[in-house]
Amino acid sequence: MKTVLLAVLLLALAAAAAAVAWSYWRFSRSIDRDVVRIVAAAPQQPATVTAERLAGLPAVVQRYLAWSGVVAGQAIPSVVRLTQVGRIRSGRTAAWMAFEAEETYSTAPPAFVWRAWLPRRSLPLVIGRDLYTGATAGILMKALGLFAVADEGGEALRAAGLMRYLSEMIWFPAAFLGDNVSWRGIDEQSAEVTISDRGMTATAVLFFDGEGRLTNFRAERYNTGTRSVETWETPITGYGAFAGLTVPVTGVGVWKVADGDFTYIELEVTGVTYEPEH
């Protein structure tokens, strides 16, 4: 009898493991298809940075782009791929959870797919996807690939997705010279940037130091935690070089909410590639 019970238990465990593996594979495949779609929609003939466009920018933005390594004649990348590590939490009293992530962007039209493994890629308890394609946007996090622990979508997430995209253009700064982007100088250390995409716009203020380094990004963005639009900042804490560009590599995300600043994510960019290459 004990042998039979043990056999049944082992079969049940094997079936459960197979179900989890299948769910992981199925969700991962759906994210793969999202990546393929946005890469396929990216321009085959990328635009280039022109001297005229650089010269028409506010002085503080020219200084920032020069510090970053953006020069006339450089291609605006069609596709950008990056990897990240960090930690994230859902609330002020919630425990931090480590994550590893990869993200793929197209620049024309703006789009991204962010794929995260929590706490690590080799042994994920949760797989997450954040998506923006203009027409659709949403966040989906699945425990064991089976159970949704976060599932958000709709018009508010489209606007939030475009704002996230704008904030992450700091990792491919030549795209700030795209035809869908406009700048307005504020003072010697800040400028306002606006991006347009398929009937929507997002506007933020970028802050720079005297050398031209980006130090902060501030905007009004939809917060899924409070279900309202809140002030959102992404202070920069470190910089690194990829493919001849100098970009932020460490920073945090902060919600400026009524009961005080709430830092919900800390991240480090570990790699960036551009297509076409610089």
N, C-alpha and C positions, 0 to 999 in steps of 0.2 A: 504493500500500500504506500509506504514511504517513497519507494522508487517511482511509482506512478505519479504521486504528488510532485516530486522533484522534477520529473519530466514535464509535467503540465506547467510548473512554474518557469522552467527554462524556456519552454515554447512561448509562454506569455511574454517573458522578457525579450526574447528574440523578435516577437511580433511588434512589441512596443518600440524596440530599437529600429526595426525596419520602417515603422510608421514615421518616426522622427527623422530618419535619414531621407525618406521619400519627401517629407514636408520641406526639409531644408533644401533639397535639390530642386523641388518644384518652385519654391519662392525665389531661389537664386536664379533659376532659369528665367523667371518673369522679369527680374531686374536686368539680367543680361539682354533681354529683348528691348527693354527701355533704353539701355546704352546704345544698342545697335541702331535704334530709331533716331536718336539725336545725332549720332555720328553721321548717319546717312544723310541727314538734312543739312549738315554743315556745308559751307561753300567750298567748291573744288578749286576756285581761283581766289585765294584770300586777298583782301585789301592790304595796302601798304601805308605806313606812316609817311606823311608828307611834311616837308618843311613849312609849307603854308599853314597847315593845320596846327602844327606846334607853335608857330609864331602868333597865331590868333588866340592862344590861351592866356588866362590870367598868369601873371609872373610867378605866383606861388605854385601854380600847377606845372608850369614849365620847369621850375626848379625840382619839383617832385619827380617828374618823368625823367629828367636828366640824371638825377641821383639813382633812379631805378635802372637806368641803362637803355631807355627807349630813345631811339634815334631815327632820323629821317631815312627812308628806304627799308626799314625793318618791316617784315610781314606782321600783320595782325593775325595771331593764330586762329585757325579755324576750329581746332579741337585742343583742349587742354585736359591733361590727366594728372591727378595728384593723389598722394597718400598722406594719411594723418594718423596720429595717436593722440590720446587724451583721456579725459574723464568727464562725466556728465551726471547731472542729477535732475530729478523731476520737481523738487521743491526745496524750500529753505532748510527744512529739517530732514529731508530725505538723504539716504546714504549716497555717496559718490560711487559711480561704477565706471571702471576703465573701459575703453573701446579702441578698436582699430577700424580705420575707414579708408575707402577710396572714393574718388569723385571724378566724374567725367563731365566736361562742359562743351557746348558748342557756342560760338560767339555770334553767329548770324544764321538763324535767329537765336536769341539768348535762350539757353536751356541748360539744365544740369540733372544728373542723377547721383545722389550720395548713397553709398552702401556702407553700413556699419555692422561690425560684429562686436558684441558685448559678452564677456570682457575681453575676448581675444579671438582672432580669426581661427586659430587652431582648435579651439574648444568653445564655440559660441553658445551661450545660454539664450541670447536674443539676437535676431537679425533684424536690421532696420533699413528702411529706404525713405529718403526724402527726394521728391521729384518736382521739377518745374519744367514745363514745356510750352508755356504760354496759354495753350488751350486747357491744360489740366495741371493740377498741382496737388500734392498731398503727402502726408507722413503716415507710414505704416510700420509698426514694430511688432514682431512676432516672437513670443517665447517658444523655444524649441522648434521654431518654424511652424508651429501649430496654432497657437493662441494669440490673438491680437491683444497687445497690451496698450497700444496707441493706434488710433485710426482716425485721421483728420483729413478733410478735403473741403471743397467748395470755393466760393469767390474770395473769402477772406484769406484762404491759403494761397490762392493765386497771387494776390497782392503781396503777401508775406514772402512768397517764393521769389518774386521779382526783386524785392528788397534784399533778400539774402543773396541773390545773384549779383546785384550791384555791389554789395559789401565784399564779395569774394573776387571781384575783378582786380583787387589789389594783388592777386597772385598771377594775373596776366595783364599788366597795366597798359600794354599797347591798345587793348580793347577800349580804353577810355577815350580813344580818338576815333571811335566808330561814328558813322553818320547818325546813329540813334542816341548819341550822348551829347549833352550840352553842359557848359560850365559857366559859373558866375563867381567872380572873385568877391570875397568878403573883406579880408584884410591880409596882412603879410603872413599870417599863419593859418588861414583857413579859406575854404572855397566850397561852394555849393555845386553838386553834380546832380543831373537828372538823366534818367534813361527812359526811353519809350519802347514799348513792345506790344504789338497787336492790340492797340486800344487802351493800354494801361501805361501809367508812368510811375516812377519811384524817384524820390528826391531825398538826398542826404547831405550832411556837412562833413567834410574831411578836414582833419587838423594835421599840421606839419610843424616840425621844428625848424631851426634856422638853417640846417643843412639840406632840408628838403625831404627828410624822412617822414613817412606817415606815422602819426602817433595815435590817432583815434578816428572812429567812424561813428557818427550819431544820426539817428533817424527816428521817425515814428513808425512803428511796426505792430502788426497784430500779434498778440500774445495768447497762445492757446491755453495758458494757465489761468489767466484772468478773464479771458474771452473779451478783451478790449484792446484798443490800440494804446500802446505804451511807448515811452522813450526807451530806445535800445542803443547800446554802445558796445563797441568791440575794441577796447584799448589794446595796443600793440606792446609786447614786452621784449621782442627779439627779432633779429633779421638774419637772412642767409642768402646765398647765391645759388641760382639754378640756371643753366644754359645762358650764362652771360647777363642775367638780370638779378638785381638785388631786390628782394621782396620780404615782407613780414613772414616770420616762421613760427612765432609763438605769440599767444594772446589769449584773451578771455572774452566771453559774451556776458553782458550785464543788462538786466532789466532795471530801469529806474522806476520803481513802484512806490505806492503810498507808504508802505511800512519799511522802506529803506532799500538800498541797492541789493539786488539778488544776482549773484554770479552763478550761472547755471552750467557753464561749460568752460573747460580749459583745454587748449589743444596745441599741438605742434605739427607743422607740416614737415614731412620727412622726404618728400620727393615731388618734383614737378617736371612734366615733359610737355613740349609744345609741338603741334603739327600744323603747318610745316615747322621744322626746326629753325631757330634763329641763325 
